[in-house]
Amino acid sequence: SDKKTRLVHTLNGSGLGVGRTLVALMENYQQADGRIEIPEVLRPYMRGLEYIG
């Protein structure tokens, strides 16, 4: 009850299924030209990158 913010740490992507997450992004955000659009909510973590490929 010290009201301090605590950060969660994971090792080697153990917080989520990395492979499944990538497949979900590819299935839902692949463009006609083959590029993968990065969802807006994830762009801050990707240095503002909008597309992969």
mmCIF file as Biopython writes it, N, C-alpha, C and O atoms, coordinates in Angstrom:
data_model
#
loop_
_atom_site.group_PDB
_atom_site.id
_atom_site.type_symbol
_atom_site.label_atom_id
_atom_site.label_alt_id
_atom_site.label_comp_id
_atom_site.label_asym_id
_atom_site.label_entity_id
_atom_site.label_seq_id
_atom_site.pdbx_PDB_ins_code
_atom_site.Cartn_x
_atom_site.Cartn_y
_atom_site.Cartn_z
_atom_site.occupancy
_atom_site.B_iso_or_equiv
_atom_site.auth_seq_id
_atom_site.auth_asym_id
_atom_site.pdbx_PDB_model_num
ATOM 1   N N  . SER A ? 1  ? 0.816  -1.197  0.000   1.0 0.0 1  A 1 
ATOM 2   C CA . SER A ? 1  ? 0.000  0.000   0.000   1.0 0.0 1  A 1 
ATOM 3   C C  . SER A ? 1  ? 0.859  1.260   0.000   1.0 0.0 1  A 1 
ATOM 4   O O  . SER A ? 1  ? 0.434  2.294   0.515   1.0 0.0 1  A 1 
ATOM 5   N N  . ASP A ? 2  ? 2.064  1.189   -0.572  1.0 0.0 2  A 1 
ATOM 6   C CA . ASP A ? 2  ? 2.931  2.363   -0.630  1.0 0.0 2  A 1 
ATOM 7   C C  . ASP A ? 2  ? 2.589  3.282   -1.807  1.0 0.0 2  A 1 
ATOM 8   O O  . ASP A ? 2  ? 3.193  4.343   -1.961  1.0 0.0 2  A 1 
ATOM 9   N N  . LYS A ? 3  ? 1.623  2.878   -2.635  1.0 0.0 3  A 1 
ATOM 10  C CA . LYS A ? 3  ? 1.125  3.678   -3.766  1.0 0.0 3  A 1 
ATOM 11  C C  . LYS A ? 3  ? 2.196  3.997   -4.807  1.0 0.0 3  A 1 
ATOM 12  O O  . LYS A ? 3  ? 2.042  4.952   -5.568  1.0 0.0 3  A 1 
ATOM 13  N N  . LYS A ? 4  ? 3.264  3.225   -4.853  1.0 0.0 4  A 1 
ATOM 14  C CA . LYS A ? 4  ? 4.298  3.437   -5.854  1.0 0.0 4  A 1 
ATOM 15  C C  . LYS A ? 4  ? 3.970  2.617   -7.099  1.0 0.0 4  A 1 
ATOM 16  O O  . LYS A ? 4  ? 3.418  1.520   -7.011  1.0 0.0 4  A 1 
ATOM 17  N N  . THR A ? 5  ? 4.315  3.163   -8.243  1.0 0.0 5  A 1 
ATOM 18  C CA . THR A ? 5  ? 4.121  2.439   -9.485  1.0 0.0 5  A 1 
ATOM 19  C C  . THR A ? 5  ? 5.143  1.320   -9.572  1.0 0.0 5  A 1 
ATOM 20  O O  . THR A ? 5  ? 6.334  1.531   -9.344  1.0 0.0 5  A 1 
ATOM 21  N N  . ARG A ? 6  ? 4.670  0.136   -9.902  1.0 0.0 6  A 1 
ATOM 22  C CA . ARG A ? 6  ? 5.564  -1.004  -10.066 1.0 0.0 6  A 1 
ATOM 23  C C  . ARG A ? 6  ? 5.511  -1.445  -11.520 1.0 0.0 6  A 1 
ATOM 24  O O  . ARG A ? 6  ? 4.434  -1.572  -12.102 1.0 0.0 6  A 1 
ATOM 25  N N  . LEU A ? 7  ? 6.667  -1.672  -12.093 1.0 0.0 7  A 1 
ATOM 26  C CA . LEU A ? 7  ? 6.748  -2.085  -13.479 1.0 0.0 7  A 1 
ATOM 27  C C  . LEU A ? 7  ? 6.844  -3.598  -13.579 1.0 0.0 7  A 1 
ATOM 28  O O  . LEU A ? 7  ? 7.507  -4.255  -12.776 1.0 0.0 7  A 1 
ATOM 29  N N  . VAL A ? 8  ? 6.172  -4.128  -14.575 1.0 0.0 8  A 1 
ATOM 30  C CA . VAL A ? 8  ? 6.205  -5.566  -14.811 1.0 0.0 8  A 1 
ATOM 31  C C  . VAL A ? 8  ? 7.349  -5.857  -15.772 1.0 0.0 8  A 1 
ATOM 32  O O  . VAL A ? 8  ? 7.513  -5.154  -16.769 1.0 0.0 8  A 1 
ATOM 33  N N  . HIS A ? 9  ? 8.130  -6.872  -15.488 1.0 0.0 9  A 1 
ATOM 34  C CA . HIS A ? 9  ? 9.237  -7.255  -16.347 1.0 0.0 9  A 1 
ATOM 35  C C  . HIS A ? 9  ? 8.995  -8.665  -16.872 1.0 0.0 9  A 1 
ATOM 36  O O  . HIS A ? 9  ? 8.494  -9.531  -16.154 1.0 0.0 9  A 1 
ATOM 37  N N  . THR A ? 10 ? 9.353  -8.880  -18.117 1.0 0.0 10 A 1 
ATOM 38  C CA . THR A ? 10 ? 9.264  -10.215 -18.697 1.0 0.0 10 A 1 
ATOM 39  C C  . THR A ? 10 ? 10.624 -10.583 -19.273 1.0 0.0 10 A 1 
ATOM 40  O O  . THR A ? 10 ? 11.464 -9.712  -19.502 1.0 0.0 10 A 1 
ATOM 41  N N  . LEU A ? 11 ? 10.832 -11.843 -19.501 1.0 0.0 11 A 1 
ATOM 42  C CA . LEU A ? 11 ? 12.082 -12.325 -20.068 1.0 0.0 11 A 1 
ATOM 43  C C  . LEU A ? 11 ? 11.771 -13.062 -21.364 1.0 0.0 11 A 1 
ATOM 44  O O  . LEU A ? 11 ? 10.950 -13.979 -21.383 1.0 0.0 11 A 1 
ATOM 45  N N  . ASN A ? 12 ? 12.421 -12.667 -22.428 1.0 0.0 12 A 1 
ATOM 46  C CA . ASN A ? 12 ? 12.276 -13.342 -23.723 1.0 0.0 12 A 1 
ATOM 47  C C  . ASN A ? 12 ? 10.831 -13.410 -24.207 1.0 0.0 12 A 1 
ATOM 48  O O  . ASN A ? 12 ? 10.413 -14.428 -24.757 1.0 0.0 12 A 1 
ATOM 49  N N  . GLY A ? 13 ? 10.076 -12.354 -24.012 1.0 0.0 13 A 1 
ATOM 50  C CA . GLY A ? 13 ? 8.707  -12.307 -24.508 1.0 0.0 13 A 1 
ATOM 51  C C  . GLY A ? 13 ? 7.754  -13.209 -23.761 1.0 0.0 13 A 1 
ATOM 52  O O  . GLY A ? 13 ? 6.728  -13.608 -24.313 1.0 0.0 13 A 1 
ATOM 53  N N  . SER A ? 14 ? 8.061  -13.542 -22.519 1.0 0.0 14 A 1 
ATOM 54  C CA . SER A ? 14 ? 7.225  -14.482 -21.777 1.0 0.0 14 A 1 
ATOM 55  C C  . SER A ? 14 ? 5.859  -13.911 -21.404 1.0 0.0 14 A 1 
ATOM 56  O O  . SER A ? 14 ? 5.003  -14.647 -20.915 1.0 0.0 14 A 1 
ATOM 57  N N  . GLY A ? 15 ? 5.639  -12.614 -21.624 1.0 0.0 15 A 1 
ATOM 58  C CA . GLY A ? 15 ? 4.353  -12.010 -21.278 1.0 0.0 15 A 1 
ATOM 59  C C  . GLY A ? 15 ? 3.269  -12.291 -22.298 1.0 0.0 15 A 1 
ATOM 60  O O  . GLY A ? 15 ? 2.086  -12.105 -22.011 1.0 0.0 15 A 1 
ATOM 61  N N  . LEU A ? 16 ? 3.651  -12.736 -23.485 1.0 0.0 16 A 1 
ATOM 62  C CA . LEU A ? 16 ? 2.676  -13.030 -24.531 1.0 0.0 16 A 1 
ATOM 63  C C  . LEU A ? 16 ? 3.308  -13.981 -25.529 1.0 0.0 16 A 1 
ATOM 64  O O  . LEU A ? 16 ? 4.529  -14.132 -25.583 1.0 0.0 16 A 1 
ATOM 65  N N  . GLY A ? 17 ? 2.469  -14.608 -26.307 1.0 0.0 17 A 1 
ATOM 66  C CA . GLY A ? 17 ? 2.969  -15.504 -27.350 1.0 0.0 17 A 1 
ATOM 67  C C  . GLY A ? 17 ? 3.447  -14.670 -28.528 1.0 0.0 17 A 1 
ATOM 68  O O  . GLY A ? 17 ? 2.634  -14.237 -29.345 1.0 0.0 17 A 1 
ATOM 69  N N  . VAL A ? 18 ? 4.746  -14.437 -28.632 1.0 0.0 18 A 1 
ATOM 70  C CA . VAL A ? 18 ? 5.287  -13.530 -29.644 1.0 0.0 18 A 1 
ATOM 71  C C  . VAL A ? 18 ? 4.922  -13.996 -31.054 1.0 0.0 18 A 1 
ATOM 72  O O  . VAL A ? 18 ? 4.495  -13.194 -31.884 1.0 0.0 18 A 1 
ATOM 73  N N  . GLY A ? 19 ? 5.089  -15.265 -31.316 1.0 0.0 19 A 1 
ATOM 74  C CA . GLY A ? 19 ? 4.762  -15.783 -32.649 1.0 0.0 19 A 1 
ATOM 75  C C  . GLY A ? 19 ? 3.305  -15.573 -33.003 1.0 0.0 19 A 1 
ATOM 76  O O  . GLY A ? 19 ? 2.987  -15.136 -34.110 1.0 0.0 19 A 1 
ATOM 77  N N  . ARG A ? 20 ? 2.424  -15.879 -32.077 1.0 0.0 20 A 1 
ATOM 78  C CA . ARG A ? 20 ? 0.986  -15.702 -32.319 1.0 0.0 20 A 1 
ATOM 79  C C  . ARG A ? 20 ? 0.627  -14.241 -32.502 1.0 0.0 20 A 1 
ATOM 80  O O  . ARG A ? 20 ? -0.243 -13.901 -33.304 1.0 0.0 20 A 1 
ATOM 81  N N  . THR A ? 21 ? 1.305  -13.373 -31.750 1.0 0.0 21 A 1 
ATOM 82  C CA . THR A ? 21 ? 1.044  -11.942 -31.873 1.0 0.0 21 A 1 
ATOM 83  C C  . THR A ? 21 ? 1.457  -11.440 -33.250 1.0 0.0 21 A 1 
ATOM 84  O O  . THR A ? 21 ? 0.724  -10.675 -33.876 1.0 0.0 21 A 1 
ATOM 85  N N  . LEU A ? 22 ? 2.626  -11.867 -33.727 1.0 0.0 22 A 1 
ATOM 86  C CA . LEU A ? 22 ? 3.073  -11.467 -35.060 1.0 0.0 22 A 1 
ATOM 87  C C  . LEU A ? 22 ? 2.135  -11.978 -36.147 1.0 0.0 22 A 1 
ATOM 88  O O  . LEU A ? 22 ? 1.826  -11.249 -37.089 1.0 0.0 22 A 1 
ATOM 89  N N  . VAL A ? 23 ? 1.687  -13.206 -36.027 1.0 0.0 23 A 1 
ATOM 90  C CA . VAL A ? 23 ? 0.761  -13.762 -37.012 1.0 0.0 23 A 1 
ATOM 91  C C  . VAL A ? 23 ? -0.542 -12.970 -37.017 1.0 0.0 23 A 1 
ATOM 92  O O  . VAL A ? 23 ? -1.089 -12.693 -38.084 1.0 0.0 23 A 1 
ATOM 93  N N  . ALA A ? 24 ? -1.046 -12.604 -35.846 1.0 0.0 24 A 1 
ATOM 94  C CA . ALA A ? 24 ? -2.277 -11.818 -35.772 1.0 0.0 24 A 1 
ATOM 95  C C  . ALA A ? 24 ? -2.101 -10.460 -36.449 1.0 0.0 24 A 1 
ATOM 96  O O  . ALA A ? 24 ? -2.994 -10.005 -37.163 1.0 0.0 24 A 1 
ATOM 97  N N  . LEU A ? 25 ? -0.962 -9.815  -36.231 1.0 0.0 25 A 1 
ATOM 98  C CA . LEU A ? 25 ? -0.699 -8.532  -36.896 1.0 0.0 25 A 1 
ATOM 99  C C  . LEU A ? 25 ? -0.625 -8.708  -38.407 1.0 0.0 25 A 1 
ATOM 100 O O  . LEU A ? 25 ? -1.170 -7.900  -39.158 1.0 0.0 25 A 1 
ATOM 101 N N  . MET A ? 26 ? 0.045  -9.762  -38.847 1.0 0.0 26 A 1 
ATOM 102 C CA . MET A ? 26 ? 0.175  -10.002 -40.286 1.0 0.0 26 A 1 
ATOM 103 C C  . MET A ? 26 ? -1.180 -10.282 -40.920 1.0 0.0 26 A 1 
ATOM 104 O O  . MET A ? 26 ? -1.478 -9.770  -41.999 1.0 0.0 26 A 1 
ATOM 105 N N  . GLU A ? 27 ? -2.001 -11.090 -40.261 1.0 0.0 27 A 1 
ATOM 106 C CA . GLU A ? 27 ? -3.312 -11.433 -40.807 1.0 0.0 27 A 1 
ATOM 107 C C  . GLU A ? 27 ? -4.244 -10.229 -40.886 1.0 0.0 27 A 1 
ATOM 108 O O  . GLU A ? 27 ? -5.035 -10.108 -41.821 1.0 0.0 27 A 1 
ATOM 109 N N  . ASN A ? 28 ? -4.148 -9.350  -39.911 1.0 0.0 28 A 1 
ATOM 110 C CA . ASN A ? 28 ? -5.105 -8.249  -39.829 1.0 0.0 28 A 1 
ATOM 111 C C  . ASN A ? 28 ? -4.628 -6.934  -40.422 1.0 0.0 28 A 1 
ATOM 112 O O  . ASN A ? 28 ? -5.443 -6.054  -40.700 1.0 0.0 28 A 1 
ATOM 113 N N  . TYR A ? 29 ? -3.324 -6.782  -40.619 1.0 0.0 29 A 1 
ATOM 114 C CA . TYR A ? 29 ? -2.807 -5.490  -41.065 1.0 0.0 29 A 1 
ATOM 115 C C  . TYR A ? 29 ? -1.977 -5.558  -42.342 1.0 0.0 29 A 1 
ATOM 116 O O  . TYR A ? 29 ? -1.361 -4.562  -42.720 1.0 0.0 29 A 1 
ATOM 117 N N  . GLN A ? 30 ? -1.946 -6.717  -43.021 1.0 0.0 30 A 1 
ATOM 118 C CA . GLN A ? 30 ? -1.189 -6.793  -44.266 1.0 0.0 30 A 1 
ATOM 119 C C  . GLN A ? 30 ? -1.925 -6.031  -45.363 1.0 0.0 30 A 1 
ATOM 120 O O  . GLN A ? 30 ? -3.136 -6.170  -45.531 1.0 0.0 30 A 1 
ATOM 121 N N  . GLN A ? 31 ? -1.172 -5.230  -46.101 1.0 0.0 31 A 1 
ATOM 122 C CA . GLN A ? 31 ? -1.717 -4.412  -47.180 1.0 0.0 31 A 1 
ATOM 123 C C  . GLN A ? 31 ? -1.604 -5.166  -48.502 1.0 0.0 31 A 1 
ATOM 124 O O  . GLN A ? 31 ? -0.911 -6.181  -48.582 1.0 0.0 31 A 1 
ATOM 125 N N  . ALA A ? 32 ? -2.277 -4.677  -49.529 1.0 0.0 32 A 1 
ATOM 126 C CA . ALA A ? 32 ? -2.265 -5.327  -50.840 1.0 0.0 32 A 1 
ATOM 127 C C  . ALA A ? 32 ? -0.852 -5.427  -51.421 1.0 0.0 32 A 1 
ATOM 128 O O  . ALA A ? 32 ? -0.550 -6.358  -52.168 1.0 0.0 32 A 1 
ATOM 129 N N  . ASP A ? 33 ? 0.008  -4.471  -51.077 1.0 0.0 33 A 1 
ATOM 130 C CA . ASP A ? 33 ? 1.378  -4.492  -51.608 1.0 0.0 33 A 1 
ATOM 131 C C  . ASP A ? 33 ? 2.330  -5.341  -50.763 1.0 0.0 33 A 1 
ATOM 132 O O  . ASP A ? 33 ? 3.526  -5.397  -51.050 1.0 0.0 33 A 1 
ATOM 133 N N  . GLY A ? 34 ? 1.810  -6.003  -49.728 1.0 0.0 34 A 1 
ATOM 134 C CA . GLY A ? 34 ? 2.620  -6.899  -48.907 1.0 0.0 34 A 1 
ATOM 135 C C  . GLY A ? 34 ? 3.157  -6.287  -47.630 1.0 0.0 34 A 1 
ATOM 136 O O  . GLY A ? 34 ? 3.620  -7.012  -46.750 1.0 0.0 34 A 1 
ATOM 137 N N  . ARG A ? 35 ? 3.106  -4.961  -47.506 1.0 0.0 35 A 1 
ATOM 138 C CA . ARG A ? 35 ? 3.594  -4.319  -46.284 1.0 0.0 35 A 1 
ATOM 139 C C  . ARG A ? 35 ? 2.637  -4.619  -45.132 1.0 0.0 35 A 1 
ATOM 140 O O  . ARG A ? 35 ? 1.453  -4.885  -45.338 1.0 0.0 35 A 1 
ATOM 141 N N  . ILE A ? 36 ? 3.175  -4.570  -43.926 1.0 0.0 36 A 1 
ATOM 142 C CA . ILE A ? 36 ? 2.367  -4.742  -42.721 1.0 0.0 36 A 1 
ATOM 143 C C  . ILE A ? 36 ? 2.217  -3.376  -42.070 1.0 0.0 36 A 1 
ATOM 144 O O  . ILE A ? 36 ? 3.211  -2.744  -41.712 1.0 0.0 36 A 1 
ATOM 145 N N  . GLU A ? 37 ? 0.978  -2.916  -41.915 1.0 0.0 37 A 1 
ATOM 146 C CA . GLU A ? 37 ? 0.739  -1.642  -41.239 1.0 0.0 37 A 1 
ATOM 147 C C  . GLU A ? 37 ? 0.845  -1.858  -39.737 1.0 0.0 37 A 1 
ATOM 148 O O  . GLU A ? 37 ? 0.300  -2.824  -39.201 1.0 0.0 37 A 1 
ATOM 149 N N  . ILE A ? 38 ? 1.537  -0.972  -39.071 1.0 0.0 38 A 1 
ATOM 150 C CA . ILE A ? 38 ? 1.649  -1.056  -37.620 1.0 0.0 38 A 1 
ATOM 151 C C  . ILE A ? 38 ? 0.479  -0.283  -37.018 1.0 0.0 38 A 1 
ATOM 152 O O  . ILE A ? 38 ? 0.307  0.897   -37.325 1.0 0.0 38 A 1 
ATOM 153 N N  . PRO A ? 39 ? -0.329 -0.919  -36.169 1.0 0.0 39 A 1 
ATOM 154 C CA . PRO A ? 39 ? -1.461 -0.217  -35.559 1.0 0.0 39 A 1 
ATOM 155 C C  . PRO A ? 39 ? -0.987 1.037   -34.816 1.0 0.0 39 A 1 
ATOM 156 O O  . PRO A ? 39 ? 0.082  1.046   -34.206 1.0 0.0 39 A 1 
ATOM 157 N N  . GLU A ? 40 ? -1.799 2.089   -34.877 1.0 0.0 40 A 1 
ATOM 158 C CA . GLU A ? 40 ? -1.420 3.363   -34.260 1.0 0.0 40 A 1 
ATOM 159 C C  . GLU A ? 40 ? -1.007 3.212   -32.803 1.0 0.0 40 A 1 
ATOM 160 O O  . GLU A ? 40 ? -0.070 3.870   -32.352 1.0 0.0 40 A 1 
ATOM 161 N N  . VAL A ? 41 ? -1.694 2.359   -32.073 1.0 0.0 41 A 1 
ATOM 162 C CA . VAL A ? 41 ? -1.402 2.204   -30.647 1.0 0.0 41 A 1 
ATOM 163 C C  . VAL A ? 41 ? 0.001  1.637   -30.402 1.0 0.0 41 A 1 
ATOM 164 O O  . VAL A ? 41 ? 0.567  1.844   -29.329 1.0 0.0 41 A 1 
ATOM 165 N N  . LEU A ? 42 ? 0.565  0.929   -31.380 1.0 0.0 42 A 1 
ATOM 166 C CA . LEU A ? 42 ? 1.900  0.343   -31.228 1.0 0.0 42 A 1 
ATOM 167 C C  . LEU A ? 42 ? 3.018  1.211   -31.792 1.0 0.0 42 A 1 
ATOM 168 O O  . LEU A ? 42 ? 4.189  0.955   -31.514 1.0 0.0 42 A 1 
ATOM 169 N N  . ARG A ? 43 ? 2.688  2.217   -32.567 1.0 0.0 43 A 1 
ATOM 170 C CA . ARG A ? 43 ? 3.707  3.040   -33.230 1.0 0.0 43 A 1 
ATOM 171 C C  . ARG A ? 43 ? 4.674  3.724   -32.278 1.0 0.0 43 A 1 
ATOM 172 O O  . ARG A ? 43 ? 5.858  3.818   -32.601 1.0 0.0 43 A 1 
ATOM 173 N N  . PRO A ? 44 ? 4.233  4.210   -31.117 1.0 0.0 44 A 1 
ATOM 174 C CA . PRO A ? 44 ? 5.210  4.822   -30.205 1.0 0.0 44 A 1 
ATOM 175 C C  . PRO A ? 44 ? 6.320  3.848   -29.792 1.0 0.0 44 A 1 
ATOM 176 O O  . PRO A ? 44 ? 7.438  4.270   -29.498 1.0 0.0 44 A 1 
ATOM 177 N N  . TYR A ? 45 ? 6.011  2.552   -29.771 1.0 0.0 45 A 1 
ATOM 178 C CA . TYR A ? 45 ? 7.005  1.547   -29.403 1.0 0.0 45 A 1 
ATOM 179 C C  . TYR A ? 45 ? 7.886  1.161   -30.592 1.0 0.0 45 A 1 
ATOM 180 O O  . TYR A ? 45 ? 8.895  0.472   -30.436 1.0 0.0 45 A 1 
ATOM 181 N N  . MET A ? 46 ? 7.491  1.614   -31.776 1.0 0.0 46 A 1 
ATOM 182 C CA . MET A ? 46 ? 8.227  1.311   -33.006 1.0 0.0 46 A 1 
ATOM 183 C C  . MET A ? 46 ? 8.865  2.571   -33.585 1.0 0.0 46 A 1 
ATOM 184 O O  . MET A ? 46 ? 9.133  2.651   -34.784 1.0 0.0 46 A 1 
ATOM 185 N N  . ARG A ? 47 ? 9.105  3.555   -32.714 1.0 0.0 47 A 1 
ATOM 186 C CA . ARG A ? 47 ? 9.728  4.829   -33.115 1.0 0.0 47 A 1 
ATOM 187 C C  . ARG A ? 47 ? 8.953  5.524   -34.218 1.0 0.0 47 A 1 
ATOM 188 O O  . ARG A ? 47 ? 9.544  6.163   -35.089 1.0 0.0 47 A 1 
ATOM 189 N N  . GLY A ? 48 ? 7.630  5.403   -34.185 1.0 0.0 48 A 1 
ATOM 190 C CA . GLY A ? 48 ? 6.784  6.095   -35.149 1.0 0.0 48 A 1 
ATOM 191 C C  . GLY A ? 48 ? 6.654  5.413   -36.497 1.0 0.0 48 A 1 
ATOM 192 O O  . GLY A ? 48 ? 5.996  5.940   -37.394 1.0 0.0 48 A 1 
ATOM 193 N N  . LEU A ? 49 ? 7.272  4.246   -36.654 1.0 0.0 49 A 1 
ATOM 194 C CA . LEU A ? 49 ? 7.210  3.520   -37.919 1.0 0.0 49 A 1 
ATOM 195 C C  . LEU A ? 49 ? 5.762  3.172   -38.242 1.0 0.0 49 A 1 
ATOM 196 O O  . LEU A ? 49 ? 5.027  2.701   -37.375 1.0 0.0 49 A 1 
ATOM 197 N N  . GLU A ? 50 ? 5.348  3.403   -39.492 1.0 0.0 50 A 1 
ATOM 198 C CA . GLU A ? 50 ? 3.969  3.130   -39.891 1.0 0.0 50 A 1 
ATOM 199 C C  . GLU A ? 50 ? 3.806  1.780   -40.575 1.0 0.0 50 A 1 
ATOM 200 O O  . GLU A ? 50 ? 2.751  1.153   -40.475 1.0 0.0 50 A 1 
ATOM 201 N N  . TYR A ? 51 ? 4.847  1.333   -41.270 1.0 0.0 51 A 1 
ATOM 202 C CA . TYR A ? 51 ? 4.771  0.077   -42.018 1.0 0.0 51 A 1 
ATOM 203 C C  . TYR A ? 51 ? 6.056  -0.725  -41.847 1.0 0.0 51 A 1 
ATOM 204 O O  . TYR A ? 51 ? 7.131  -0.171  -41.616 1.0 0.0 51 A 1 
ATOM 205 N N  . ILE A ? 52 ? 5.918  -2.034  -41.968 1.0 0.0 52 A 1 
ATOM 206 C CA . ILE A ? 52 ? 7.065  -2.931  -42.035 1.0 0.0 52 A 1 
ATOM 207 C C  . ILE A ? 52 ? 7.063  -3.516  -43.438 1.0 0.0 52 A 1 
ATOM 208 O O  . ILE A ? 52 ? 6.038  -4.002  -43.914 1.0 0.0 52 A 1 
ATOM 209 N N  . GLY A ? 53 ? 8.189  -3.469  -44.081 1.0 0.0 53 A 1 
ATOM 210 C CA . GLY A ? 53 ? 8.300  -4.064  -45.408 1.0 0.0 53 A 1 
ATOM 211 C C  . GLY A ? 53 ? 8.289  -3.106  -46.543 1.0 0.0 53 A 1 
ATOM 212 O O  . GLY A ? 53 ? 8.379  -3.518  -47.699 1.0 0.0 53 A 1 
#
